[in-house]
Amino acid sequence: MLAFVAQWWVWGVAAVLLFGLEVFAPGFIFLGFGVGAALVAVLLALGLLGTNLATIALAFAVISLLAWFAMRQAFGVRKGQVKTWDKDINDDI
C-alpha cells in the first residue's frame, strides 16, 4: 500500500482534485495543497524524490507551506479589506 502512495500519478490526481475543490471553496484554501501535490508529482516523475513515505510527506508539507506563503504575499489582504471601528454604536446614548 505504501508503494502506491509513492506513484507520481497518485499525487497528480490528488493535485487535480485539490484544484477542483478550490473552485467550490474559494479563498486559496486548497490551492497551496494543490500546488504542493503537483510539485511532488513532478518530483516523483523525474525520480528526484525517493519512495520513502516520510520524505514524500515532508516534501509535500514544505512545498505546500511555501506555496501558501507565496500566495499570501502575492494576493494577500487587500488594503481596506478589514473594517476598523473608531466609535461604538452605544457611545451616542
N, C-alpha and C positions, 0 to 999 in steps of 0.2 A: 504493500500500500504506500510506503514512503517513497518508493521509486516512481510511483505515479505522480506524486506532487512535484518531483524534480523534472517533469517533462515541460518543455518550453511552451507547448500549445495549451497546456492547462492554465498557465499564467496568462497567455494571450486571451483565452476565453474569459478568464476572470477579469481582465482589463476591459474587455468589451462590455461585460455585464456591469462593471462599476461605472463605466462611462454612460451606459444606458440608465442606470439608477440616478445619475446626476441630472438627467433630464426631468425626472419626477421629483427630485429634491434639490432644487437649485440653491446656490449659496456656497459652492465649492466644498461641499461636504464629502462627496465621494470622488471628486476629481483628483485629489492628491493620491488617494489609494489607487485609482486607475492608472495614473502616471507611474506609480511605483510598480504595479503589476506588469505594465507594458515594458518598462525597462528591465525588470527581472526576466521577462520572457525573451527579450533581445539578448541579454547576457547569457542566459541558458542556451539559446540557439547558437550563439557564437562560441560556446564552450568556455567562456571566461568565468563562469561560476560553477563550482563543484556540485556534486549531487547530495551533499550533506544538508539535511533539512534545517539545521540550526543556522548554517551560513546563508541559506536562501531566505529564511525568515528575517535574519538580521539585515540583509541587503534590502529586502522589501520594506522593512521598518525605516531604515535610514533614508532610502530614496524617497519614500512617501513623506517623511518629515521634511526633507529638503525641498520637495515639490510644494508642500503646503506653505513653507516659509517664503519660497519664491513667489507663489501666487498671492500670498498676503502682502508681500512687498509691491508686487505689480498692480494688483487690483484692490488692495487694502480698503480701509474705511475711508469713504469719501468725506471731504470737508463739509461740515454742516449736516452730516447724517445723524448725529446724536443731538438731541434737543436738551439744552441746559436751561433749567428754570431758575430765574433770578428772584421770583416772587411767588409766594404761596397763595392759593386761592382764598385761604381763610384770613389773610392779612388785612383785607378790606373791612372786616367786620368790626 
